[in-house]
Amino acid sequence: SRIFKKETGKSPLDYLIHIRLEKAKKLLLNSNKSLTEIAFDTGFNSSSHFTSSFKKFFKITPSRFKKAM
């Protein structure tokens, strides 16, 4: 874990979450799926966990992101 964090700047868990959230951004932009569907498609157990993680990483909620784009 220490070597991974040294190389990437993120813990393995944060790195994985970031990859999943990047995929979610693409789905928000390119699909008509609901936030709940996108949350489950990207490996989150609930839409609330997805929303809080998205906001933590990107400083905007998924719904606002989708509306802004």
Secondary structure, 3 states (H helix, E strand, C coil): CHHHHHHHCCCHHHHHHHHHHHHHHHHHHHCCCCHHHHHHHCCCCCHHHHHHHHHHHHCCCHHHHHHHC
